[in-house]
Amino acid sequence: GNSVTQMEGPVTLSEEAFLTINCTYTATGYPSLFWYVQYPGEGLQLLLKATKADDKGSNKGFEATYRKETTSFHLEKGSVQVSDSAVYFCALSTNFGNEKLTFGTGTRLTIIP
Amino acid sequence: NAGVTQTPKFQVLKTGQSMTLQCAQDMNHNSMYWYRQDPGMGLRLIYYSASEGTTDKGEVPNGYNVSRLNKREFSLRLESAAPSQTSVYFCASLRAGELFFGEGSRLTVL
């Protein structure tokens, strides 16, 4: 079956540090890959996505590249801000149009001023 | 700008009580979902509905029932609550590969 493994947290960084949150996956076929973010007290919201190999998703300074050869979709940001403090979820879907997403366990990120 | 609305936001139940979590979306989406979020477990799919009048089991359906009342509404019912159902529940709807989530309902079963 499908599965997503992401870096365990919590992760604590200083403001302006470089961020990487690792995500690897196992899936049949060719999945679409997603990063969702959950700010305190809120539901999840889509941060970025990539639907085929070598695609790069980007949003709000975050990037992730779909690497089929390493089955990875690592999230990166060059300079984090306090407002980036949240829980980040990697997810995949193999049923485009009627998605049942498989989520990772989430990584809690805290940015210290 | 309502998006996905869930009620109630908080609920405390005793073991064996029943309750229904309500969810409504105003984006005219066909597919709707119920997830539960537990520490260290990520989100797990309970039930989903691909369209009005259809529902299917997800990863953890035991102890739950759902109703897709119309295109807007998708409710989740606990007939006899158990402590293992203490969790945060999220409703979501889907468009073009993107899930839109409600703010969550925190349920505690004593």
Interface residues (C-beta under 8 A of the other chain):
Chain A: V4 S32 F34 Y36 G41 E42 G43 L44 Q45 L46 K49 T51 F89 S93 F96 N98 E99 K100 L101 F103 G104 T105 G106
Chain B: V4 S31 Y33 G40 M41 G42 L43 R44 L45 Y48 A50 G58 F90 A92 L94 G97 E98 L99 F100 F101 G102 E103 G104
